[in-house]
Amino acid sequence: MKNTFLRKLSLMLAVMMLPFGLVHAAPGYNIELEKVNNNVRDQESLQRGAVLFANYCMACHSVELIRYNRIARDIGWTDEQAIENMAFNQAKAVDYVKTRMEPGVSQDLFGIEAPDLSLLTRVKGNDYIYTFIRGYYEEEEGKWNNKVLTGTSMPNVLEGLKRHASDEAYDQATTDIVNFLDYVGEPSKVQRWDLGWKVILFLLVLLVLTYLLKREYWKDIKH
């Protein structure tokens, strides 16, 4: 009886921990990805990442599954700050974060429509995005390629930043951009983390109480 209960308890714990293993499982790629080590709890990093995204990415890309006022609430800005820092006062707080590029321009310039990046980190992973935006190299003067995605249509938008910033500043900037995209991919991630351990603790306590109740009900019954 006791061994059976322990086996069932071990199985339940393994099942509850399975999602955590899946979250941290990295997809396979042909190159070694750089580790970004971003932290979505770091609001200052998220704020810097939001500004960098607005300055370097929103000319082509959008994150249209989230609104400016949601970003403001989560990363420690007022609605006015979000609009000023990301939309340059050209949008409303309730608007979704859309690209500033007119429809069709990306197709004409690059031969492809620039994708929305709302779920990019959830699809590709943080390390992939970090390695990609840092992976540009110049094949010949003025002609760039990328070690992660050969022949990419996306230009090296961070070329100027890398050229004029220190290595430390460039590393921080690229980390902040990925951190912001990580947040956008799942805005409730921090709340989920904070709630998750409480739910697991409640289930464990409930499991113990249920087992004790079961023993009390069956103690006088012979098997």
Secondary structure by P-SEA (a helix, b strand, c coil): caaaaaaaaaaaaaaaaaaaaaaabbbbccbbbbbcccccccaaaaaaaaaaaaaccccccccccccaaaaaacccccaaaaaaaccccccccccccccccccccccccccccccccccccccccaaaaaaaaaccccccccbbbbcccccccccccaaaaaacccaaaaaaaaaaaaaaaaaaaccaaaaaaaaaaaaaaaaaaaaaaaaaaaaaacccccc
